[in-house]
């Protein structure tokens, strides 16, 4: 991993400098600068258009009660694409424009997801209404597909006289009968 970071932080600027020199020699320094500035403006416009589209798709998914996973992934990749396009250089601009293509984004996301699942560093558990195994061949828990209820509990001392309660404490009372919630 440290070697990869070194290659990224040293190698990419060196490649960009070489490309600036090479392309500047062919088309001239003024045209090279105009192209770099123009790609930043085009990238910003594309980012705005596709970003609004992704936001609209996410809102529709939420309105339908679905989790907008695809929209979140698209949004992350569009953010990365925008950063690449705002970074001056031909290599970073090329990568940024490639990330604007939806099937490239999704293919890259699938590849990254598969690599994460195959590594033992990350595990994923999916609970939903679909049947079958989860990713990586893991069996889903029994009864999955029902609603998930998240809550908090406060232990209640049945012998307490109620003193020491504050406005955040739940009211203390003894359940009548054989409640299964009593200890």
C-alpha contacts under 8 A as a table, 3 or more apart, distances in Angstrom:
res1	aa1	res2	aa2	distance
1	X	4	X	5.06
1	X	5	X	6.35
2	X	5	X	5.12
2	X	6	X	6.17
3	X	6	X	4.98
3	X	7	X	6.16
4	X	7	X	5.08
4	X	8	X	6.19
5	X	8	X	5.01
5	X	9	X	6.07
6	X	9	X	5.31
6	X	10	X	5.76
6	X	11	X	7.35
7	X	10	X	5.36
7	X	11	X	4.69
7	X	12	X	7.10
8	X	11	X	5.34
8	X	12	X	5.43
9	X	12	X	6.15
9	X	13	X	6.90
10	X	13	X	5.82
10	X	14	X	6.39
11	X	14	X	5.15
11	X	15	X	6.16
12	X	15	X	5.12
12	X	16	X	6.12
12	X	91	X	7.90
13	X	16	X	4.94
13	X	17	X	6.09
14	X	17	X	5.14
14	X	18	X	6.20
15	X	18	X	5.09
15	X	19	X	6.12
15	X	91	X	7.61
16	X	19	X	5.04
16	X	20	X	6.11
16	X	89	X	5.50
16	X	90	X	6.49
16	X	91	X	6.34
17	X	20	X	5.06
17	X	21	X	6.24
18	X	21	X	5.19
18	X	22	X	6.08
19	X	22	X	5.02
19	X	23	X	5.83
19	X	24	X	7.97
19	X	89	X	7.89
19	X	90	X	6.90
20	X	23	X	5.41
20	X	24	X	5.58
20	X	32	X	7.30
20	X	89	X	7.36
20	X	90	X	7.67
21	X	24	X	5.10
21	X	25	X	5.97
22	X	25	X	5.22
22	X	26	X	6.51
23	X	26	X	5.04
23	X	27	X	6.07
23	X	28	X	7.39
23	X	32	X	6.86
24	X	27	X	5.43
24	X	28	X	4.56
24	X	29	X	4.79
24	X	31	X	7.57
24	X	32	X	5.57
25	X	28	X	5.56
25	X	29	X	7.28
27	X	31	X	6.21
27	X	32	X	6.84
28	X	31	X	5.58
28	X	32	X	6.26
29	X	32	X	5.05
29	X	33	X	6.24
30	X	33	X	5.24
30	X	34	X	6.20
31	X	34	X	5.01
31	X	35	X	6.13
32	X	35	X	5.20
32	X	36	X	6.33
33	X	36	X	5.14
33	X	37	X	6.23
34	X	37	X	5.21
34	X	38	X	5.88
35	X	38	X	4.98
35	X	39	X	6.06
36	X	39	X	5.34
36	X	40	X	6.52
36	X	88	X	6.12
36	X	89	X	6.55
36	X	90	X	7.40
37	X	40	X	5.18
37	X	41	X	6.54
37	X	88	X	7.83
38	X	41	X	5.17
38	X	42	X	6.14
39	X	42	X	5.01
39	X	43	X	5.79
39	X	85	X	6.82
39	X	93	X	7.06
40	X	43	X	5.09
40	X	44	X	6.14
40	X	85	X	5.54
40	X	86	X	5.24
40	X	87	X	7.94
40	X	88	X	7.79
41	X	44	X	5.11
41	X	45	X	6.31
42	X	45	X	5.17
42	X	46	X	6.17
43	X	46	X	5.08
43	X	47	X	5.94
43	X	82	X	6.51
43	X	85	X	5.70
43	X	86	X	7.48
43	X	96	X	7.92
43	X	97	X	7.40
44	X	47	X	5.01
44	X	48	X	6.22
44	X	82	X	6.80
44	X	85	X	7.76
44	X	86	X	7.87
45	X	48	X	5.17
45	X	49	X	6.31
46	X	49	X	5.13
46	X	50	X	5.99
46	X	100	X	7.85
47	X	50	X	5.39
47	X	51	X	5.51
47	X	78	X	6.63
47	X	79	X	7.98
47	X	81	X	7.95
47	X	82	X	6.30
48	X	51	X	5.08
48	X	52	X	6.06
49	X	52	X	5.41
49	X	53	X	6.33
50	X	53	X	4.91
50	X	54	X	6.09
50	X	78	X	7.81
50	X	100	X	7.93
51	X	54	X	5.11
51	X	55	X	6.12
51	X	75	X	6.73
51	X	78	X	7.01
52	X	55	X	4.97
52	X	56	X	6.10
53	X	56	X	5.09
53	X	57	X	6.21
54	X	57	X	5.04
54	X	58	X	6.11
54	X	71	X	5.53
54	X	74	X	6.89
54	X	75	X	6.61
55	X	58	X	5.08
55	X	59	X	6.20
55	X	71	X	7.15
56	X	59	X	5.11
56	X	60	X	6.26
57	X	60	X	5.11
57	X	61	X	6.25
57	X	68	X	7.85
57	X	71	X	6.60
58	X	61	X	5.09
58	X	62	X	6.21
58	X	68	X	5.15
58	X	71	X	5.38
58	X	72	X	7.61
59	X	62	X	5.08
59	X	63	X	6.09
59	X	68	X	7.96
60	X	63	X	5.01
60	X	64	X	6.26
61	X	64	X	5.13
61	X	65	X	6.31
61	X	66	X	5.06
61	X	67	X	6.42
61	X	68	X	5.56
62	X	65	X	4.96
62	X	66	X	5.38
62	X	67	X	6.25
62	X	68	X	6.61
63	X	66	X	7.51
68	X	71	X	5.28
68	X	72	X	6.27
69	X	72	X	5.16
69	X	73	X	6.26
70	X	73	X	5.14
70	X	74	X	6.05
71	X	74	X	4.98
71	X	75	X	5.93
72	X	75	X	4.98
72	X	76	X	6.22
73	X	76	X	5.20
73	X	77	X	6.31
73	X	109	X	7.30
74	X	77	X	5.19
74	X	78	X	6.01
74	X	102	X	7.84
74	X	105	X	6.94
74	X	106	X	7.71
75	X	78	X	5.02
75	X	79	X	6.12
76	X	79	X	5.11
76	X	80	X	6.37
77	X	80	X	4.99
77	X	81	X	6.02
77	X	99	X	6.51
77	X	105	X	6.65
78	X	81	X	4.82
78	X	82	X	6.03
78	X	99	X	6.79
78	X	100	X	6.62
79	X	82	X	5.13
79	X	83	X	6.34
80	X	83	X	5.11
80	X	84	X	6.27
80	X	96	X	7.34
80	X	99	X	7.96
81	X	84	X	5.09
81	X	85	X	6.15
81	X	95	X	7.21
81	X	96	X	4.09
81	X	97	X	6.78
81	X	98	X	7.99
81	X	99	X	5.54
81	X	100	X	6.78
82	X	85	X	5.06
82	X	86	X	6.13
82	X	96	X	6.51
83	X	86	X	5.23
83	X	87	X	6.25
83	X	96	X	7.59
84	X	87	X	5.21
84	X	92	X	5.02
84	X	93	X	5.86
84	X	95	X	6.84
84	X	96	X	4.93
85	X	88	X	7.14
85	X	92	X	6.38
85	X	93	X	4.78
85	X	96	X	5.27
85	X	97	X	7.35
86	X	93	X	7.88
87	X	92	X	6.68
87	X	93	X	7.47
88	X	92	X	7.32
88	X	93	X	7.45
89	X	92	X	5.58
89	X	93	X	6.07
90	X	93	X	5.04
90	X	94	X	6.09
91	X	94	X	5.15
91	X	95	X	6.36
92	X	95	X	5.12
92	X	96	X	6.02
93	X	96	X	4.94
93	X	97	X	6.08
94	X	97	X	5.25
94	X	98	X	6.20
95	X	98	X	5.10
95	X	99	X	6.34
96	X	99	X	5.22
96	X	100	X	6.82
97	X	100	X	5.27
97	X	101	X	7.32
98	X	101	X	5.61
98	X	104	X	6.92
99	X	102	X	7.29
99	X	104	X	6.41
99	X	105	X	5.57
100	X	104	X	7.90
100	X	105	X	7.21
101	X	104	X	5.47
101	X	105	X	6.34
102	X	105	X	5.08
102	X	106	X	6.19
103	X	106	X	5.12
103	X	107	X	5.93
104	X	107	X	5.10
104	X	108	X	6.02
105	X	108	X	5.22
105	X	109	X	6.09
106	X	109	X	4.92
106	X	110	X	6.05
107	X	110	X	5.08
107	X	111	X	6.17
108	X	111	X	5.04
108	X	112	X	6.14
109	X	112	X	5.12
109	X	113	X	6.01
110	X	113	X	5.05
110	X	114	X	6.09
111	X	114	X	5.19
111	X	115	X	6.21
112	X	115	X	5.10
112	X	116	X	6.19
113	X	116	X	5.10
113	X	117	X	6.18
114	X	117	X	5.11
114	X	118	X	6.02
115	X	118	X	5.16
115	X	119	X	6.16
116	X	119	X	5.24
116	X	120	X	7.71
116	X	121	X	7.28
116	X	122	X	6.01
116	X	123	X	7.86
117	X	120	X	7.09
117	X	122	X	6.33
117	X	123	X	6.25
117	X	124	X	7.20
117	X	135	X	7.41
117	X	136	X	6.52
118	X	136	X	7.32
119	X	122	X	6.65
120	X	123	X	7.06
124	X	135	X	7.06
125	X	134	X	6.85
125	X	135	X	7.55
125	X	140	X	7.94
126	X	134	X	6.18
126	X	135	X	7.82
126	X	140	X	7.56
127	X	140	X	7.25
127	X	144	X	5.94
127	X	145	X	6.31
128	X	144	X	6.31
128	X	145	X	4.53
128	X	146	X	7.56
129	X	144	X	6.88
129	X	145	X	3.98
129	X	146	X	7.19
130	X	145	X	7.08
132	X	139	X	7.51
132	X	140	X	7.25
133	X	137	X	5.69
133	X	138	X	5.78
133	X	139	X	4.84
133	X	140	X	5.71
134	X	137	X	5.85
134	X	138	X	5.25
134	X	139	X	6.04
134	X	140	X	5.98
135	X	138	X	6.20
140	X	144	X	6.87
141	X	144	X	5.72
143	X	146	X	6.86
154	X	170	X	7.80
156	X	172	X	6.94
157	X	160	X	5.42
158	X	173	X	7.72
158	X	174	X	6.58
160	X	163	X	7.31
162	X	165	X	6.22
162	X	172	X	6.64
165	X	168	X	7.88
165	X	169	X	5.80
166	X	169	X	5.43
167	X	170	X	7.90
175	X	179	X	6.64
175	X	182	X	7.80
176	X	179	X	7.09
178	X	182	X	7.92
179	X	182	X	5.83
180	X	183	X	7.87
